[in-house]
Structures are given as structure tokens and as C-alpha cells.
Amino acid sequence: MQTRRITGPSPSPRSRRSRRPRSRPFPLLRLLRPPRALRTAGALLAAAALLGSACSARGATTATATDAGLAALPRATPAALSSYYAQRLTWSPCKVPGFECATMKAPRDYDKPAAGDVALAVARKRAKGPGKPLGSLLVNPGGPGGSAVGYLEQYAGTGYPAEIRARYDIVGMDPRGVGHSQPVVCLDGREMDAYAQTDLTPDNQAEVNQLVASDKKFAEGCGRHSASLLRHVSTVEAARDMDILRAVLGDQKLSYVGASYGTFLGATYAGLFPDRVGRLVLDGAMDPSLSARKLNEDQTAGFETAFQSFAKDCVRQSNCPLGGRGTSPAKVGDHLKAFFAQLDASPLAAGNAGGRRVGEALATTGVIAAMYDQAAWPQLREALTSAIKRHEGAALLALSDSYYERDAHGKYANLMSANAAVNCLDLPSAFSGPAEVEQALPAFEKASPVFGKGLAWSSLNCAYWPVQATGRPHRITAQGAAPIVVVGTTRDPATPYPWAKALASQLSSGRLLTYEGDGHTAYGRGSKCIDAAIDAYLLRGTPPAKGKHCS
């Protein structure tokens, strides 16, 4: 379970119904490297960056905010970028019927546009009416590392409300370094298997050394395979790419739905181009003013909140393997920790899994994955029952593999690689080395008795990154932007509700919409109140009433 900020792509409604944690729609966010990259269950398809002086990736920071804010770029397009803004996309049928695909070019380095390009994958589902066309609606599922093209093809292009699809061209673009857009490459499948199984709750110096060696090998692999790209996958650069896409698509303003990390990407766009903000929905919001350590600690508390909800529900069910009716959430947590300790000493067989066994790290990843979406709780109960009662780890391994986007042939999507690459560039590392993690353990274990130790150690990954961070914590005000809808879920594990409140208060035109419930993100999760409010905003430009709460 390793992560830095864990906002994986958010779970799509479709994935929620299937109850099978996939990978981003959405987390998911999943920003961090959830257990090594925590993802979102349901459709696991969900940082902070700022133009400014470079900060060492080894220089940990504990500050929770900075006086600096994200400054808007000049309104006039620089002459050196004019050819990018004037390019014409050549559309052709995607492999998925009904969608069109194209490749857009952007400068690899915005400070040196003549130094070379990055090729960015774009897909769209054209609006067919009825109703007046509203232009393009860009979508992003989060991560960082979730494929927007995949999210469009697998959910948004067919699962968004019919009237939204009738009046908007729904568009997805894989950010630089992600999916089909010159993906960051770090480790091969076998190396990723070993990385995912690394013990994140070291009990002695030898295990600490193994964890550090694992993080170093991952970082070195990224530096070796993606050296020219690693310095140019920041959220600021991805937001600037979005503005080129807006112009190329012929839109005067950008309309956008971003989930999880996608909210940070959308807010960054608004900060850089406030006059070009159309209708922006930021669902499962991040707070850009927080340091990496504070983000990770807050998320740790968020996963504890989600686990408490799961525990209360579990003991009401007949098949809860962690306790019966009347068992307190704290005792359920104790039982789960005891189970993890057993796996740490003696991993479980996992059927036909190529020799892999389910130890504490993979089991914890599987459990955390299910925290993203309460629709995955029955699947988690079944997986835990199989592991605890029958000593079979295959079901827990399936949850973990879904989170990591590992297929049956041992091939991983680039989600984990891109997640680390963006996060480690956007913010200085949460910790500079093991000694700082040790000092922070009490705070993390207080935030979550169940997950705190593992999430603290997993926050070490950026300490060994091969390039310096270019971002730092900052506020985003987007002064002068049109109303921006910020959505927060009160028991969201990956993007805790206080983050949505903070972002909405920072944005000069932010409007907070609250969902009283569990799970990661809110749009399309079954709340008619939330869906109606967001649909009205996207279709008519009417933001929700101030202080609006839904359940």
C-alpha cells in the first residue's frame, strides 16, 4: 500500500453498480500513491503545483499553507505558443465505437516551446441533440494518473445524463505522462509485483531498509525510462495543456467536470485562466494550500472515518468476519489489525496468482480500495471472510489488483507511475527520510489506528525522486472567474470534506455543494439532489444555492 496523496480517480456510478473496484473513473484519487497508490474502489480511475522556484524533493515541509497564491497568466497568448493554439486536430474513429480520437501537440517545456512537443491523446463523444449545443465538456477522473480517455469511453460518454450528452461534446484528454499521452514508465510487471508487496509497516531496521530500497528502485526506474518527461508532468503544465485544447475545440470558455485530483487540475486551470472559466464542477475537492505531509495525514484520518462507517455496517450483516452485532468499530479495527499482523508473519496463498501470496501490504491495499465506495463493502466482507475463515487470499488480491490496475497477465497500467511522477513534482516530499517518518508515526496512528502506520511509511516515496519538485503549497483564488461549483462528501476517505470547504472558500467565486454520505465524490452516486444541482448548473449555468446540503 503505498501512496503519497491518495486521491484516486473517483468511482463511477457504473462501477458502483457493478460493485467491482476498477480504477479511476475516477480516486481517486487518488493523488497519493495509495497504498502505494491508493485508488478508488468502484471505478478506481482519482498534489499541488505552483509556478515558482524549485524545491528539493528531499526537503520535507510541514507547513500547511503559504502566503503565495497561484497567479493568473497574461490574457494574451504568447507568440511562441500561437502555433499550438492554432493547430487543427485530425479526428478518426476510436477503437470503441461511437467515439472520435485525435492527438494534440503541446510544448514539453512552456518556458522553451521550441525545445520539443508532447503528444496528448484526446477523445470525444459528439453531442447529437436535441437542444441548443453548449460546446465541449472536458472530464477528468482524477489520480493523478487516471486516464480521461478511458473514463470517457467507459462511463462519461454513455453514462452521463442524457441531456448533458445531448448538448455537450463530452471530451477526455489524458494529461501528459498518463495513459496514451506519452506515459511515464518506471517498472515492468514483475518489478511492480515486488513493489506492491513491499512491507509498509516495518518492524525493524532490516525492513526499513527494504522499504527504502523499494522506493529508490521505483524512483530510479522512472528516472531511467522517462528522464526527459519527469520534469514536465506538473499539474500547472497539464492545466496549460487544457487551455490549448479549449482553443483547438473552438470554445471561448472551458466547461469541465473534474473528480478527486481532477479538482486540483480544474482549480489550477481557473487560477491560471480565470477569464476563461465556463462551468466548472470540482467533485471530491482537494485543498491546494496543504503540504504533502498534511495532505497525507488528513487522508489517513479520512480513511479511518470511512473504515468506521464500514465497521458499523459490517457488524449489522450476517457475514461480517470482524465481529457480530454490538461489536464496536474500535474492536472491529483491532480484529482487522490482528489479521494484518497474521499476514505479515504468514502470507496467504491466492490460487492461480503466479506464485504471489497475499501479505499485509496487498491485503491492506484491498481493504483501502473498498473504502472509496460503500457499494464495494459487500465484496470486501466476502473477501475478508474468505481470507479469515478459509485462509484463501484470492478475493483480497483481486481487490488490490483492481486498485493497481494490474491485469490477469501481470501487466500494469501506468497509473502508479504517473501518480508518483505528478505528485513528486507538484509538492516537496512529505518526509526526507525514515527518521522523520518515525517521528510522525504517533500523529498518523492517532489519525487512524488501523491504517496510520502504513500510510505514514508510504508517504516516504517522493524522498528519493530523481528530479526536484517545482511546486509548493499555495492558495487558488481565481479572481474574476465565473461561479465554480465545489462538491464535498462528508465522509469521503480520499478527499476529506474540510478540503472542499477550504477550496470553496479560497476561490473568489466558489460555491460549496455538500453531500451527506459515504464514499469518494458525489456526482452520479445516486443522490437525486446532488445530480439535479450539478445538472442545472451545467445546462443552465445556475449554481447551487449557498450552503446547499444533499443526502
N, C-alpha and C positions, 0 to 999 in steps of 0.2 A: 504494500500500500504506500505509495509514495506520492507526495504531492507538494506543491508549493502553494498555490492558491487553488482551491478546489471548485471552481465553478464550472462544471462541465456543461455540455450542451444540455438544454433542458429537455425533459421528456415530452414527446409529442402526444396529443390526445390519442392518436392511433396506437402508439406504443403503449400507452397506458391501458388501453382496452385489451391489448394482447397480453399484458402483464409480463412481457419479456423484456428485461432491461436491455436496451440496444446501445446505442451510442449516440451521441448527441442528436438532439434533434438538431439539439439541444443537448450543465451541465448543464456544466453543466456547469459548465461549468463546470464551468468546471471550468477554471483558471488554475489552479494549482496543479500540481501533478497529482491528482488524487492519489489514493494510496499509491502511490507512486503516481497517481494521477487521478484522483477520484473523479468518477464520472457520474453521469446521471442515469438512474435506472428508469426504464420506461422507454427511453429512446436515447440513451446516453449520447446524445450527439452534441457544455455548456461548459492584477496587473494594473498595471497603471503605467502610463508612459507620459513623458513630457519633453518637449524640445528644450534643451538646455545643456549645461556642462555634463560631461560623462562622469558617472560614479563607478567606483570599482565594484565588481560583482562580489568581491570578498569583503567589502566594507559593510558589515551589517548595520542596520539602523533600527532604532526602537521608537523613533518619533512617529506620532500618529497623524501628524498633519504638517503642512508647510505653509508659509505665508504666500508662497508663489502660486500663481494661477496660470491656467493654460491660456496663452494669448492668441487672439484671432489672427489669422493670416491676412495679408492685404487682399482687398476685394479683386483687384485686377490680376488676371492670370499672367504670371511671368512669361516673357517671350520665350525663354528656354523650354517652357512646358507647352507651348502652343500646339506643337505637332501632336502631342499626346491627347490634348483636348479636342483636336480636330479629326482624330482618326475615325475611320468607319469600320464597324465590325462586320465580319462576314459570317452570317448565320447559316447553320446546316442542322439537319435533324440529329438529335442526341440518340444515344443507344436506347434510352427509354422513350417509347412512342409518345407523341404529343408535346415534346419539349424541343426547344431550339438551343444549340450550343455555339459558342464562339470563343475566341481568345482575344483578350485585350492586353495591350502593352502599357507598362508604366515604367518610369525610371527606377533603376535599382537604388540609386542614391539621389535623393531630391536636391542635395547640395551640389551634385555633379551630374546633371542629367545626361551629359554626353558620354558618361562612363559605361553605359550599358543599360539593358532593359531587363525587366522581369515579365514573364508571360503569365497572365492571370486567367483562369478558367471561369467562364460566365455561362449561365443557362437561364432560360426564361420560359414561362408559360403565358402565352398571349391571352389577353382579355378578349372575349367574344361577345360581350353584351348579354342581356340588354342593359341600357342605362348609359349615361354620358361617361366616356373614358376619363379616368383620373390619372393617367400616366403610369409610371412604374412604382412598384412597391418592393424595395430591397429587403431581403430577410437574411438574418444570421443566427445560427443556433447556439453559438457560444463556444466554450472550450477554455482558453483558445486552442484551436486545433480541430474543431468540428467543421465538417465540410458543408458549406452553404448550398453547394450544387446538389449534394446528396440529400440534404434536408428538403430542398425544393422538390426534387424528383420523388422522394419517398413520402413526403407529407404535405408541405405547404401548397404545392401546385395542384393538389387534388383534395386536400383536407381542410383548407381554409374555408370560411363561409362562402357560399355560392355567390352572394352579391359582391363580396370582396374580389373574388376571382373573375367575376363578370366585368368589373370596371377597372381593375388594375392588371397590368402585366406584372406577374409575380417573378422576381428576379433574384437569383443567388449568384454570388461571386466568391469563390474560395480565396480567402486572404493569402497574401504572399507567404510561402512556406507551408501551406496547408493543402491537403487533398491533391487536386490536379494542378495546382498553381506552383510548380517547381517545389515540390515538398522537401522539407528538411528531412534528412536521413541520418540516423545515429547508429542503430544496432540492427543486426539481422535477427531472424526469428528465434534462433537458438539462444542468442545473446539476450534477447528480450525475455525469453522464458526464465533465464537465470536472474535477470534484473528484477522481474516481477516477484520472484520467490525470496529475494533478499530479506533477511530478518530485520524488521524495523523497530523491534523492541530489544535492543542488545542488552545482554545480561553481564557482559564482561568486556575487557579491553579487546580481546580477540574478535568478538562480534562487532564491536565498534569499528575496528579496523576493516572488517569485511564490508560493512555498510559504506564506509568512506571509499574503499576501493571500488565498490559497485557504482557509486555516484561519479567517481572520477572516470571510470571506464565509459559510462554513458556520455559524460561531457566530452571526453576525448574523441569518442566516436562521432559525435556531432561536429566537432571541430575538424575532424579528418575528412568526413564525407560532404560537409556543407559549409566549408570555410568561407566562401565568397558571399554566402547568403545570410549567415548568422548575425552580421552587423546591421542587417536591413530587413528585419521582420517585426519591427516595433508596431505598437498599436497606432502611434501617430502616423507612421508611413502607410499602414493599412487604411486609415481614415482618409488620407490624401488620395489613395487609390480610389476610394469610394466617390470622391468628388469628380475625378476623371470619368468614372462610369456614369455618374449622373449626367454630365455634359454629353457624353457619347450617346446616351439613350435619348437625349433631346429634352430632358426635364429641367425646368428653371429652378425647382426646389427638390430636395431629397425627401421622399417618404420612406419610412423604414420601420421594421419590427425587429428588434434585437432581444435575444434572451440570454440571461446569465452573463458571461463575459461579453456577449454581443451588446449588452447595455453600456459597458465601458467603451466599446468601439463606437457606438452611436453617440454617446455623450462627448467623446473626443471629437467626433465629426462636428457636433454642434458647437463645441468650443472653438474649433478652428475656422468654421464657416457659419457663424450664427445667422447671417443674412440669407443663407441658402437652405435653412431648415424648413421643411414642409410639415408633414405629420409624422412625428417620431414617437414610437412606443418602446419603452425600455422596461422589459419584464424580468423580474428577478435581479434587481439592480445592485451594482457594485458601488462602493464609495471610493473614489479615486484619491481621496486625501489621506488614506491609511498606508502605513508602511507594510512591507511584506510580513513582518512578524505579527503585527496587529491583525492583518487580514487572516493569517493562518490561525491565530488564537481565537478570533471571532468565529471562524468556520468550525473550529473544534467545538466550541460551545454550541454552534448551530447543529452539528451532528448529534451532540448529546441531547439537545431538545427533540430532534427527530426520533432518536432512539427511545426517549421517554414515552413519546406517543406510540411508537411501535410496541413497546413493552406493555403499556396499558391495554392495547388492543389484543396483544398476543395472549395474555392470561385469561381473556374472555373467550378464547377459542378452545375447542376441544383438543386440538392437535398442537398446542404450544409446548415445545420441548424444554422451555426455560422456566416453567413454573405454572401452577394452576391458579384458579380464581382466588383472589385475595393476596396473591404474591405482589409485593411492592416493586415498582420499577427499579429501585436500587438493588433489590435482591435478584431481579432478572438480570441486571447488569453484572452482578457478582457471578451468576451462573455462566454468563457468556464469557467473562474474563477467565473463569476456571477452564472452560472449554478451550479457549485460545491457548492457555498455558499447556494443556494436554497436547495440543497440536504442535506447539513449539518443541516439545520433547519427542513427540512421536507423530509425524505427519500421516495423513490417511491416504490409502490407495484411492484412485479416481477412475477405475475402469479402464477403458481403452483411451488413455490420455498420453500415449507415447512415453510412458515411464515417469511422467510428472506425478508428484504427490502433493496433497493439499496440506501445507503447513499453516502457521499462524498468519503469515503475510497474505497469502491468497485467500484464506478464509475471511480475514478482516476486510479485504477488498470486496469480496462478495457481499458481505453484510452491509458495508457502507453504500455499495451500489444501490441496494434496495431502499436505502433511506431517502433517495431522491424522489420516490413516488410511492404513495401508500398502496397503489394498485399492485405493487410488487411484493407487498407484505405476505400474502398467502404463499407465494413462490418461495420466499425466504423461510417461512415456517416449515415448509416441506423440505427444503434443502437442509435446514438445521436438524430436523427430525431424522432425516436420512443419515446425516453425519454423526449425530449424538447417539441415536438409538441403534443404528445398523452399521455404523463405522464405515460408511460409504461417502466419499468426498466428491463424487462426480457432479452433483447438483450445485454445490457451492462453487466448484471450479467453473461451471457454466456461467454462473453469475459474474465471477471475476473475469472470465474471458470476454464476456459481452462488454464489460466495463472497459477493458483494454482494447477492444476491437480486434481480438485475435480470432482468426477463422480456424476451421477444423484441420487445415493443412499446416498450421503453425505460422501463418503469415499475419503480421500485424499491420493495421493501417498506421498512418504516420501521426495519429492523434497525440500520442505521448511525446513524440519528438517535437512536434510543433508546439505543444503545450509548454514544454520546458523552454524552448527557444524564445518564445514570445515573453513568457513570464520573467525569465532571467535577464532579458534586455530591458523590460519595462520598469523593473524595480531592483535596487540593490538587494542582495541576499538577506533572508531573514536572520541567518546566523553565519558567522565567519568560520566556525569550526565546532568540533564536538564539545569543547569546554562550554561554549555559550549555550548549546542545547541542554547540557546537564544543568546549567543554572536556571534554565527556563522550564524544566520539567515540572516543578511544583505548580506553576501557573497553568500549564497545559493540562495536567492531570486534575486540577481543580475544575477547569472548564469542562472536562469530560473524563470521569473515572474510567470509562470503557475504552475510549479511543485516544485519550490525550497523549500518552507516551509515544505511540506510533506516529501520530500526526506531528508531534514535535520533531522527532527524528527525520521524518520525511521532508520537513521544511529545510533541510540542510543542502538539498541538491544543487542550488544555484551557487553555493560557495566555491565550487570548483569549475565554474563555467569558463570557457576559453575566451570569451570576449567581455568587455566591460559593459555594465548597464548604462543606458543612455537616458533613462527616466528616473523620476523620483516622485514621492507623494505630492499631490497638488489638488487644488480645488478647480472645479469647472463651473463657470457661471453662464457662459454663452449669452452674454448681454445682448439684448435686441432680438433674440430668437423668438419665433412663434411658439405657442404653447407646446410643451413637451410632456407627455404622459409617462410617469414613473410608477411602475407597479411593484408592490411588495407583498409577500406572503408571510403571515405572522409566524409560522413555524417552518420556514424554509431552511433546510440544513446547509446548503452550499452558499447562499447569498442571504445572510440573516436580515430580518426585517429592518433593524436600525440602519442598515446600509441604504435601503430605499428611502427612508426618511431623510438621511443625510444628503443623498444626491438630489432629491426633490427640493431640499432647502437651499442647496448650493446654486442650482440652476435658476436663473433670473425668471424664467417662465415655467418652472417645473410645477406639475400638478400631480400630487400623490393619489394613487388609487390603491386601496388596501383590500387584500383577500384574507379573510379569517379562516385559516385552514392549514393543512399539512402539505408537504411536498415542495418541489422546486419549480418556481414560476406559477403563473395563474391562468394565462390566456389559453382557452381550449381545454381546461381541466374539468369542465362540467358545471361551472358556475354561470348560470344564465345572466346573472347580474354583471359579472366581470366581462363576459363576452359581449353583452349588449353595450356596455360603456365603451369598450375599445372599438367595436364595430361602428358605433355612432361617430366616434372621433375620426376613424379612418375614412368613413364615407361622407361625413358632413362637416368635419373639422371642428366638431363641438367637443371640447374636453370634458371630462367628468366634473361634477360639482366638487368644490373644495371639501376635503375631509370625507369623501365618499368611501364607505366600507361595504364589502360584499362577503357573502359566505357561500 
